[in-house]
Amino acid sequence: MEKQSADAIFEAKLCDAVRLAQSGAKPRFAGFLDERQALAAQKIMNRLSFKNYMLWGGYDGSERVVFGAFPDFAEPDTESFPIAAVTASYRACDTLTHRDFLGALLANGLQRETLGDILVEEGRCVIFSRGEVTDYLLSQTQKIGRVGVRLVKGAVLPLPVGRSFEDFSAVVASARLDCIVAAAIGTSREKSSEMIRAGLVMLNHEVNISVSAAVAPDSKLSIRGKGRFVLDRLGPVTKKGRLSIAGRKYI
């Protein structure tokens, strides 16, 4: 019931943005949205037959994005989005992670929906946020954990890669979801099937309880308690008729 209520509130926010954009003279925005919400937003817009919208997170390939609904007379453009970049600098010898930054920013009072991608590399982190919270972010963030940081507006290209991955490869019987999950986390098909039926596995940001669901290249998996994965390759087929696969785990 809580999820249904949250989904209803989320859909209402998007519908309000569309209504206000169509009745007014300026675009309306919602989010940041995570990848599941972004997919849901596209489905809702298809159902509404509303096409004059854009999803943008501040740079190409963003995971977290803001939804923008534009008036009929206006072409959607990235410059209209209320997104700002902030760069945090710190000593290269101090190791900080995405989790460190996110935890500190939330502890400082920022809401998750005001924060976009957080791209971390050695000595530098670029944080995308809603423009209206940028000054607050700058004034309230002097440390991440015990590490002192210096924050300035803007970001210099190229951006940090941000996420790190750990490669995995395996040979499986087929591209069924139970096979791919078992290979990704190093468990048996029986165990992976139990996890899928229990609703612990998301395929492309949606819970999928079908053990026989087909998994395609570039699919994303989220396995509760085990992490997130991307399937990069299916094939070739081995001489024994089994399927070789390769992918990455977010770390």
SEMITOR-281147 format. One record per atom (N, C-alpha, C, CB): x, y, z; residue in one letter. Coordinates in steps of 0.05 Angstrom, whole numbers, padded with zeros to 5 digits, always signed. Atoms other than C-alpha are relative to their C-alpha. Glycine has a CB too. Layout:
N
XYZA;...
//
This chain:
251
+00016-00024+00000M;+00000+00000+00000M;+00017+00025+00000M;-00018+00000+00024M;-00018-00023+00000E;+00057+00048+00016E;+00012+00006-00027E;+00022-00003+00021E;-00012-00004+00027K;+00089+00037-00052K;-00021+00011-00019K;+00012-00027-00010K;+00021-00010+00018Q;+00022+00047-00087Q;-00006+00029+00005Q;-00026-00017+00004Q;+00005-00027-00007S;+00011+00111-00049S;+00023+00018-00010S;-00002+00003+00031S;-00023-00016+00009A;+00082+00136-00065A;-00001+00003-00031A;+00026-00013+00008A;+00002-00001+00029D;+00071+00118-00139D;-00022+00019-00009D;-00005-00028-00011D;+00022-00018+00007A;+00005+00155-00140A;+00008+00030+00004A;-00025-00006+00018A;-00009-00027-00005I;+00037+00217-00109I;+00020+00009-00022I;+00013+00002+00028I;-00019-00006+00021F;+00094+00213-00159F;-00014+00006-00027F;+00019-00024-00004F;+00015-00005+00025E;+00046+00208-00218E;-00015+00027+00001E;-00020-00023-00006E;+00015-00025-00003A;+00005+00266-00191A;+00019+00024-00004A;-00013+00002+00028A;-00019-00022+00003K;+00068+00310-00188K;+00006+00004-00030K;+00026-00006+00015K;-00006-00003+00029L;+00084+00295-00261L;-00024+00011-00015L;+00008-00028-00011L;+00024-00010+00014C;+00012+00307-00283C;-00004+00030+00006C;-00025-00016+00009C;+00002-00029-00007D;+00012+00374-00245D;+00020+00016-00017D;+00006+00004+00030D;-00020-00015+00016A;+00077+00394-00281A;-00010+00003-00029A;+00026-00015+00000A;+00011-00001+00028V;+00045+00377-00349V;-00022+00021-00002V;-00009-00028-00009V;+00023-00019+00000R;-00019+00415-00332R;+00009+00029+00002R;-00019-00007+00023R;-00010-00028-00004L;+00018+00477-00308L;+00016+00010-00024L;+00017+00002+00025L;-00015-00008+00024A;+00064+00477-00368A;-00018+00006-00023A;+00020-00022-00008A;+00019-00004+00022Q;+00006+00471-00417Q;-00017+00025+00004Q;-00017-00024-00003Q;+00017-00023-00005S;-00034+00526-00383S;+00015+00026+00005S;-00017-00006+00024S;-00016-00023-00006G;+00024+00573-00370G;+00019+00006-00022G;+00015-00003+00026G;-00019-00009+00020A;+00082+00605-00406A;+00028-00009+00005A;-00001+00030-00002A;-00027+00009-00006K;+00141+00569-00376K;+00000-00030+00007K;+00012+00016+00023K;-00001+00029-00006P;+00166+00498-00366P;-00002-00005+00030P;+00027-00011-00010P;+00003+00008-00028R;+00154+00460-00301R;+00017-00025+00004R;-00029-00005+00008R;-00019+00021-00005F;+00201+00411-00268F;-00007-00017+00025F;+00028+00012+00003F;+00003+00018-00022A;+00200+00351-00221A;+00025-00017+00003A;-00026-00018-00003A;-00023+00017-00004G;+00256+00312-00190G;+00024+00016+00009G;+00006-00016-00025G;-00013+00022+00014F;+00313+00290-00190F;-00016-00026+00003F;+00028-00003+00009F;+00012+00026+00000L;+00286+00222-00208L;+00022-00021-00002L;-00020-00003-00024L;-00018+00022+00005D;+00322+00156-00202D;-00007-00014-00025D;+00000-00020+00025D;+00004+00013+00026E;+00326+00108-00260E;-00027-00014-00002E;+00022-00021-00005E;+00026+00012+00000R;+00263+00071-00240R;-00022+00021-00005R;-00006-00015+00026R;+00019-00022+00003Q;+00224+00136-00234Q;+00001+00012-00028Q;+00004+00021+00021Q;-00002-00011+00027A;+00251+00161-00301A;-00014-00018-00020A;+00030+00003-00007A;+00014+00019+00017L;+00226+00098-00335L;-00030+00002+00004L;+00009-00029+00005L;+00029-00003-00006A;+00158+00106-00300A;-00010+00026-00012A;-00005-00001+00030A;+00009-00026+00011A;+00155+00179-00322A;-00005-00002-00030A;+00022+00022+00005A;+00004+00004+00029Q;+00164+00159-00395Q;-00026-00015-00006Q;+00024-00015-00012Q;+00024+00016+00004K;+00108+00108-00389K;-00025+00018+00005K;-00001-00025+00018K;+00022-00018-00007I;+00062+00160-00356I;-00005+00020-00023I;+00005+00015+00027I;+00003-00019+00022M;+00076+00210-00411M;-00011-00013-00025M;+00027+00013-00007M;+00012+00014+00022N;+00061+00158-00464N;-00030-00004+00003N;+00014-00028-00004N;+00029+00004-00006R;-00005+00144-00430R;-00016+00026-00003R;-00004-00011+00028R;+00013-00026+00003L;-00021+00218-00429L;+00002+00012-00028L;+00013+00020+00019L;-00006-00010+00027S;+00002+00226-00502S;+00013+00028+00001S;-00026+00001-00017S;-00014-00025-00002F;+00046+00283-00479F;+00029-00004-00008F;-00002+00012+00029F;-00026+00004+00011K;+00110+00289-00518K;+00020+00023+00005K;-00002-00005-00030K;-00017-00023-00003N;+00137+00358-00502N;+00013+00001+00027N;-00017+00026-00005N;-00014+00002-00025Y;+00180+00337-00444Y;+00029-00009-00005Y;-00014-00019+00019Y;-00028+00009+00002M;+00253+00322-00430M;+00009-00010+00028M;+00019+00023-00010M;-00013+00010-00024L;+00293+00283-00378L;+00030+00008-00002L;-00004-00031+00004L;-00027-00010+00002W;+00360+00315-00362W;+00012+00001+00028W;+00001+00028-00014W;-00013+00001-00026G;+00410+00307-00306G;+00025+00018+00002G;+00008-00027+00006G;-00023-00018-00001G;+00463+00360-00323G;+00022-00008-00019G;+00010+00001+00027G;-00020+00008+00019Y;+00505+00319-00371Y;-00010-00025-00014Y;+00028-00006+00014Y;+00009+00024+00015D;+00497+00264-00423D;+00006-00025+00016D;+00013-00001-00028D;-00004+00026-00014G;+00488+00195-00392G;-00006+00001+00030G;+00028-00008-00004G;+00007-00002-00029S;+00462+00220-00324S;-00017-00024+00008S;-00014+00026+00006S;+00018+00020-00012E;+00432+00166-00280E;-00024+00013+00012E;+00015-00017+00021E;+00022-00014-00012R;+00390+00214-00240R;-00007+00025-00017R;+00006+00009+00029R;+00009-00021+00019V;+00349+00264-00281V;-00023+00015+00012V;-00007-00013-00027V;+00023-00016-00006V;+00300+00320-00273V;-00020-00002-00024V;+00008+00030+00004V;+00021+00001+00020F;+00233+00315-00310F;-00008+00029-00006F;-00024-00017+00010F;+00009-00027+00008G;+00216+00378-00350G;-00023-00002-00019G;+00023+00015-00012G;+00023-00002+00018A;+00147+00391-00381A;+00000+00028-00011A;-00027-00006+00015A;-00003-00025+00013F;+00148+00447-00432F;-00027+00008-00013F;+00022-00001-00021F;+00024-00009+00014P;+00091+00491-00460P;+00001-00009-00030P;-00002+00031+00002P;+00001+00010+00028D;+00068+00471-00530D;+00017+00016-00019D;-00029+00000-00009D;-00014-00018+00018F;+00102+00531-00562F;+00030-00001+00004F;-00010+00028+00002F;-00028+00000-00007A;+00170+00517-00530A;+00014-00027-00005A;+00004+00008+00030A;-00015+00025+00005E;+00222+00467-00553E;+00015-00007+00026E;+00020+00004-00024E;-00016+00008-00024P;+00251+00427-00494P;+00029+00005-00004P;-00006-00029+00007P;-00028-00005+00002D;+00322+00449-00481D;+00013-00003+00028D;+00006+00027-00012D;-00014+00006-00025T;+00374+00432-00428T;+00006+00025+00016T;+00026-00014-00006T;-00007-00025-00014E;+00390+00505-00412E;-00022+00009+00019E;+00006+00021-00020E;+00022-00009-00017S;+00321+00514-00380S;-00001-00015+00026S;-00026-00004-00015S;+00002+00016-00024F;+00332+00461-00327F;+00013+00013+00024F;+00012-00028-00005F;-00011-00013-00024P;+00343+00485-00256P;+00021-00018+00014P;-00022+00006+00020P;-00021+00018-00009I;+00406+00443-00248I;+00027+00015+00001I;+00003-00025-00018I;-00026-00013-00003A;+00473+00467-00222A;+00021-00021+00007A;+00000+00022+00022A;-00022+00018-00007A;+00541+00433-00215A;+00017+00014+00021A;+00017-00007-00025A;-00018-00009-00021V;+00585+00441-00154V;+00024-00019+00001V;-00014+00001+00028V;-00024+00016-00001T;+00657+00417-00150T;+00012+00001+00028T;+00021+00009-00021T;-00013+00003-00026A;+00687+00392-00085A;+00029-00009-00004A;-00015-00020+00019A;-00028+00007+00002S;+00763+00390-00080S;+00010-00008+00027S;+00017+00023-00012S;-00012+00010-00025Y;+00803+00352-00027Y;+00026-00013-00006Y;-00019-00019+00015Y;-00026+00012+00004R;+00870+00321-00017R;-00002-00028-00014R;+00015-00003+00027R;+00001+00026+00015A;+00884+00263-00065A;+00005-00024+00018A;+00020+00001-00022A;-00006+00023-00018C;+00909+00221-00006C;-00024-00007+00017C;+00023+00007+00018C;+00024+00006-00015D;+00840+00225+00026D;-00020-00015-00018D;-00013+00026+00011D;+00018+00017+00016T;+00795+00169+00000T;-00029+00006+00008T;+00007-00030+00004T;+00029-00005-00004L;+00722+00189-00007L;-00016-00014-00022L;-00006+00031+00000L;+00016+00015+00019T;+00666+00151-00040T;-00027+00014-00004T;-00005-00028+00011T;+00027-00011+00005H;+00597+00166-00069H;-00017-00002+00025H;-00013-00017-00023H;+00015+00004-00024R;+00567+00139-00005R;+00007+00021+00021R;+00004-00028+00011R;-00009-00020-00019D;+00609+00186+00037D;-00013+00028-00006D;+00031+00003-00001D;+00011-00026+00008F;+00586+00247-00002F;-00030+00001+00004F;+00007+00007-00029F;+00029+00000-00002L;+00513+00227-00005L;-00008+00000+00030L;-00012-00025-00013L;+00007+00000-00028G;+00510+00211+00069G;+00004+00027+00014G;+00017-00021+00015G;-00006-00026-00013A;+00542+00277+00089A;-00020+00021-00010A;+00028+00009-00007A;+00019-00020+00011L;+00496+00318+00043L;-00028-00004+00012L;-00001-00002-00030L;+00026+00005-00012L;+00434+00284+00070L;+00000+00008+00030L;-00008-00030-00003L;-00003-00007-00028A;+00459+00293+00141A;-00001+00031+00004A;+00026-00011+00012A;+00001-00029-00001N;+00465+00368+00126N;-00027+00011-00006N;+00020+00011-00020N;+00027-00009+00003G;+00391+00371+00112G;-00011+00001-00029G;-00003+00026+00011G;+00010+00000+00028L;+00387+00364+00036L;-00017-00025-00005L;+00025+00000-00019L;+00017+00022+00007Q;+00332+00320+00008Q;+00011-00015-00024Q;-00029+00011-00005Q;-00011+00016+00022R;+00349+00263-00039R;-00009+00010-00027R;-00007-00029+00003R;+00011-00008+00026E;+00304+00291-00094E;+00013+00026-00010E;-00029+00003+00001E;-00014-00024+00009T;+00346+00355-00096T;+00028-00006-00010T;+00001+00020+00023T;-00027+00007+00008L;+00410+00317-00112L;+00000-00019-00023L;+00014-00013+00024L;-00003+00017+00023G;+00430+00287-00178G;+00023-00019+00003G;+00003+00017-00025G;-00023+00017-00001D;+00491+00247-00196D;+00022+00012+00016D;+00010-00007-00028D;-00023-00008-00016I;+00552+00250-00151I;+00024-00015-00012I;-00004-00006+00031I;-00022+00012+00015L;+00615+00237-00191L;+00026+00004+00014L;+00001+00011-00029L;-00023-00001-00017V;+00676+00220-00150V;+00025-00011-00014V;-00005-00015+00027V;-00026+00011+00008E;+00749+00213-00169E;+00021+00009+00020E;+00007+00011-00029E;-00021-00007-00019E;+00815+00222-00134E;+00003+00030+00003E;+00027-00013-00009E;-00004-00028-00006G;+00816+00291-00102G;-00022+00019-00010G;+00025+00008-00011G;+00021-00017+00011R;+00753+00316-00137R;-00027-00015-00001R;+00007+00010-00028R;+00027+00011+00003C;+00678+00305-00136C;-00018+00022-00012C;-00011-00009+00028C;+00019-00018+00012V;+00626+00338-00180V;-00028-00009+00008V;+00002+00001-00032V;+00027+00006-00011I;+00556+00342-00149I;-00020+00016-00017I;-00002+00008+00030I;+00022-00013+00014F;+00494+00358-00191F;-00023+00003+00020F;-00008-00015-00025F;+00022-00005-00018S;+00437+00390-00152S;-00020+00019-00013S;+00011+00013+00026S;+00020-00020+00008R;+00374+00431-00160R;+00012+00027+00005R;-00027-00004+00014R;-00012-00026-00003G;+00394+00503-00170G;-00008+00014+00025G;-00007+00017-00023G;+00010-00014-00024E;+00352+00527-00111E;+00014-00008+00026E;-00029-00004+00002E;-00013+00008-00024V;+00393+00488-00061V;+00031+00004-00001V;-00006-00029+00006V;-00029-00001+00004T;+00463+00504-00088T;+00013+00017+00021T;+00006+00012-00027T;-00012-00017-00020D;+00477+00562-00041D;+00000-00013+00027D;-00015+00027+00002D;+00001+00015-00025Y;+00455+00520+00018Y;+00021-00022+00001Y;-00028-00012+00005Y;-00020+00022+00001L;+00498+00462-00004L;+00028+00012+00004L;-00001-00014-00028L;-00026-00013-00003L;+00558+00509-00010L;+00006+00009+00028L;+00003+00023-00020L;-00004-00012-00026S;+00548+00542+00057S;+00001-00021+00023S;-00022+00019+00006S;+00003+00020-00022Q;+00534+00478+00097Q;+00021-00023-00003Q;-00027-00011+00000Q;-00018+00023+00004T;+00588+00432+00069T;+00029+00008+00001T;-00006-00013-00027T;-00028-00004-00003Q;+00658+00440+00096Q;+00016-00026+00003Q;+00005+00019+00024Q;-00012+00025-00004K;+00672+00368+00112K;-00017-00023-00011K;+00006-00005+00029K;+00013+00025+00007I;+00655+00300+00084I;+00011-00021+00018I;+00003-00008-00031I;-00012+00016-00021G;+00662+00255+00143G;+00020+00016+00016G;+00013-00026-00011G;-00021-00015-00014R;+00727+00277+00174R;+00019+00015-00019R;+00016-00018+00017R;-00017-00012+00020V;+00756+00302+00109V;-00009+00028-00008V;+00001-00018-00025V;+00007-00027+00008G;+00758+00377+00095G;-00002+00002-00030G;+00020+00019+00011G;+00004-00004+00029V;+00732+00397+00026V;-00004+00029-00006V;-00024-00017-00010V;+00004-00028+00009R;+00730+00462-00013R;-00020-00001-00024R;+00026+00014-00008R;+00021+00001+00021L;+00667+00473-00055L;-00001+00026-00015L;-00027-00006+00013L;+00004-00024+00017V;+00659+00520-00114V;-00022-00007-00020V;+00026+00008-00015V;+00021+00004+00021K;+00603+00529-00165K;+00013-00008-00027K;-00017+00025-00004K;-00009+00007+00027G;+00612+00497-00233G;+00017-00026+00000G;+00016+00022-00012G;-00016+00024+00003A;+00652+00439-00260A;+00017+00002-00025A;-00018-00026-00002A;-00018-00001+00023V;+00711+00432-00307V;-00001-00028-00014V;+00029+00006+00009V;+00000+00025+00016L;+00708+00380-00363L;+00029-00009-00004L;-00013+00004-00028L;+00020+00021-00001P;+00721+00324-00369P;-00009-00006+00029P;+00011-00026-00013P;+00011+00007-00026L;+00676+00302-00312L;+00013-00025+00010L;-00030-00002-00002L;-00009+00026-00011P;+00698+00247-00265P;-00018-00023-00011P;-00001+00000+00031P;+00016+00023+00009V;+00676+00178-00287V;-00021-00006+00020V;+00019-00024-00005V;+00020+00003-00021G;+00641+00172-00221G;-00002-00028+00011G;-00027+00008-00010G;+00005+00028-00009R;+00621+00099-00215R;+00023-00018-00008R;-00026-00010-00011R;-00020+00020+00006S;+00670+00042-00211S;-00015-00027-00003S;+00021-00002+00022S;+00012+00026+00006F;+00655-00029-00235F;+00020-00022+00005F;-00011+00000-00028F;-00016+00025-00002E;+00679-00099-00223E;-00011-00019-00021E;-00002-00013+00029E;+00009+00017+00022D;+00676-00144-00284D;-00006-00028+00010D;+00022-00002-00022D;+00006+00028-00005F;+00645-00213-00283F;-00006-00013-00027F;-00023-00004+00020F;+00007+00016+00024S;+00638-00268-00335S;-00007-00028+00009S;+00024+00000-00020S;+00009+00027-00007A;+00607-00336-00336A;-00010-00014-00025A;-00022+00001+00022A;+00013+00015+00021V;+00578-00391-00379V;-00026-00011+00012V;+00019-00024-00010V;+00026+00007-00011V;+00504-00404-00369V;-00016-00017-00020V;-00016+00026+00008V;+00016+00017+00017A;+00450-00450-00396A;-00016+00017-00021A;-00019-00016+00017A;+00016-00016+00018S;+00409-00393-00426S;-00001+00029+00011S;-00029-00011-00004S;+00002-00028-00008A;+00392-00318-00421A;-00024+00004+00018A;-00001+00018-00024A;+00022-00003-00019R;+00336-00332-00371R;+00010+00016+00024R;-00011-00027+00009R;-00007-00016-00023L;+00334-00286-00311L;+00013-00015+00023L;-00025+00014+00010L;-00012+00015-00022D;+00348-00341-00261D;+00029-00007-00005D;-00016-00026+00005D;-00027+00007+00007C;+00411-00361-00299C;+00019+00025+00003C;+00001-00010-00029C;-00017-00024+00000I;+00437-00289-00305I;+00005+00009+00029I;-00013+00022-00016I;-00002-00008-00029V;+00423-00273-00231V;+00020-00018+00014V;-00027-00001+00014V;-00018+00019-00013A;+00458-00337-00209A;+00029+00006-00007A;-00007-00029-00008A;-00027-00005+00009A;+00519-00320-00251A;+00011+00026+00012A;+00001+00001-00031A;-00008-00026-00010A;+00521-00247-00228A;+00009-00001+00029A;-00022+00020-00004A;-00006+00000-00029I;+00522-00263-00154I;+00014-00026+00010I;-00025+00005+00016I;-00014+00024-00007G;+00555-00331-00156G;-00015-00019+00018G;+00026+00007+00013G;+00016+00019-00016T;+00499-00374-00129T;-00013-00020-00019T;-00022+00016+00016T;+00013+00021+00016S;+00456-00432-00153S;-00025+00011-00013S;-00007-00024+00018S;+00025-00008+00013R;+00397-00426-00200R;-00024-00003+00019R;-00005-00016-00026R;+00021+00004-00020E;+00353-00453-00144E;-00002+00024+00018E;+00005-00026+00016E;+00000-00023-00018K;+00374-00397-00098K;-00008+00025-00014K;+00028+00003+00013K;+00007-00024+00015S;+00368-00344-00151S;-00030+00000-00007S;+00016+00002-00026S;+00029+00002+00006S;+00298-00369-00169S;-00016+00008+00025S;-00007-00029-00008S;+00014-00008-00025E;+00277-00362-00096E;+00001+00030+00004E;+00014-00013+00025E;-00003-00029-00002M;+00303-00290-00096M;-00019+00015-00019M;+00029+00009-00004M;+00017-00013+00020I;+00266-00273-00160I;-00029-00002+00008I;+00004-00014-00028I;+00028+00004-00008R;+00200-00303-00136R;-00007+00016+00025R;-00006-00030+00005R;+00004-00016-00024A;+00208-00265-00071A;-00001+00030-00005A;+00021-00006+00021A;+00001-00028+00007G;+00210-00199-00109G;+00025+00015+00007G;-00023+00013+00014G;-00025-00013-00008L;+00283-00185-00092L;+00017+00009-00024L;+00016-00019+00017L;-00015-00006+00024V;+00305-00175-00164V;-00015+00020-00018V;+00006-00026-00016V;+00011-00019+00019M;+00293-00115-00209M;+00015-00003-00026M;+00002+00029+00011M;-00011+00001+00027L;+00304-00121-00284L;-00008+00025-00014L;-00010-00026-00016L;+00005-00026+00013N;+00312-00054-00318N;-00019+00017+00016N;-00011-00004-00029N;+00013-00018-00019H;+00286-00018-00256H;-00028-00008+00008H;+00000+00027-00011H;+00026+00010-00008E;+00223-00060-00248E;+00002-00027+00013E;-00020+00000-00024E;+00000+00027-00013V;+00211-00119-00201V;-00011-00020-00020V;-00017+00000+00026V;+00009+00021+00019N;+00206-00182-00243N;+00001-00026+00016N;+00019-00001-00025N;+00001+00025-00015I;+00183-00247-00210I;-00001-00024-00017I;-00024+00001+00018I;+00000+00023+00019S;+00188-00290-00272S;+00029-00010-00003S;-00011+00008-00028S;-00027+00011+00002V;+00248-00336-00268V;+00009-00004-00029V;+00002-00027+00015V;-00007+00005+00028S;+00244-00348-00343S;+00000+00025-00017S;-00020-00019-00012S;-00001-00025+00015A;+00243-00274-00363A;+00026+00002-00016A;-00003+00024+00019A;-00024-00003+00017A;+00291-00260-00421A;+00015+00025+00008A;-00008+00000-00030A;-00018-00022-00006V;+00351-00216-00406V;+00016+00006-00025V;+00018-00007+00024V;-00014-00008+00024A;+00380-00176-00463A;+00026+00015+00007A;-00018+00018-00017A;-00024-00016-00005P;+00448-00142-00471P;-00007+00028+00008P;+00018+00000-00025P;+00004-00027-00011D;+00453-00075-00435D;-00022+00001+00022D;-00007+00019-00022D;+00020+00001-00021S;+00400-00098-00385S;+00013+00007+00027S;-00014-00027+00002S;-00010-00006-00027K;+00408-00073-00313K;-00015-00016+00020K;-00003+00030+00006K;+00012+00016-00021L;+00396-00116-00253L;+00006+00013+00027L;+00012-00029+00000L;-00004-00008-00027S;+00386-00095-00181S;-00009-00023+00018S;-00015+00027+00007S;+00006+00023-00016I;+00389-00152-00131I;+00003+00008+00029I;+00019-00024-00007I;+00000-00011-00028R;+00370-00134-00060R;+00020-00015+00017R;-00028-00003+00012R;-00021+00011-00017G;+00428-00144-00013G;+00025-00009-00014G;-00011-00023+00015G;-00023+00010+00016K;+00475-00162-00070K;+00012+00022-00018K;-00008-00023-00016K;-00011-00022+00017G;+00483-00098-00111G;-00014+00003-00026G;+00029-00005-00004G;+00010-00006+00027R;+00471-00072-00181R;+00019-00009-00021R;-00005+00031-00003R;-00016+00012+00021F;+00495-00102-00246F;-00009+00009-00027F;-00001-00031+00002F;+00006-00005+00028V;+00498-00088-00320V;+00010-00023-00016V;+00013+00027-00010V;-00008+00022+00017L;+00498-00144-00371L;+00010+00012-00027L;-00024-00020-00005L;-00012-00012+00024D;+00545-00123-00427D;-00001-00018-00025D;+00029+00007+00005D;-00002+00018+00023R;+00548-00185-00471R;-00014-00026+00005R;+00029-00005-00007R;+00011+00027+00001L;+00509-00247-00488L;+00012-00014-00024L;-00032+00000-00002L;-00012+00015+00022G;+00547-00299-00529G;+00030+00006-00001G;-00013+00008-00027G;+00011+00020+00018P;+00580-00329-00564P;-00008-00026+00015P;+00021-00007-00021P;+00008+00026-00011V;+00552-00399-00554V;+00025-00019-00001V;-00023-00012-00016V;-00023+00018-00002T;+00604-00450-00532T;-00005-00025-00017T;+00006-00008+00029T;+00003+00025+00015K;+00617-00516-00568K;-00020-00019+00012K;+00028-00013-00003K;+00018+00017-00013K;+00575-00550-00516K;-00029+00011+00001K;+00009-00005+00029K;+00026-00012+00002G;+00516-00505-00531G;-00009+00018+00023G;-00020-00022-00002G;+00006-00019-00021R;+00521-00461-00470R;+00006+00028-00008R;+00015-00008+00026R;-00002-00029+00008L;+00520-00385-00470L;+00020+00014+00018L;-00027+00013+00002L;-00019-00016-00016S;+00579-00343-00449S;-00011+00028+00003S;+00028+00001-00014S;+00009-00027-00005I;+00563-00276-00417I;+00021+00016+00014I;-00026-00002+00018I;-00019-00018-00014A;+00600-00216-00390A;-00016+00024+00010A;+00023+00008-00018A;+00014-00023-00010G;+00578-00158-00347G;+00017+00014+00021G;-00027-00008+00012G;-00014-00015-00021R;+00597-00110-00291R;-00018+00004+00024R;+00008+00028-00012R;+00014-00006-00025K;+00578-00099-00219K;+00008+00028+00009K;+00007-00021+00022K;-00006-00026-00011Y;+00572-00029-00191Y;+00014-00004+00027Y;-00026+00017+00003Y;-00014+00002-00026I;+00622-00020-00133I;+00004+00028+00011I;+00027-00015-00003I;
//
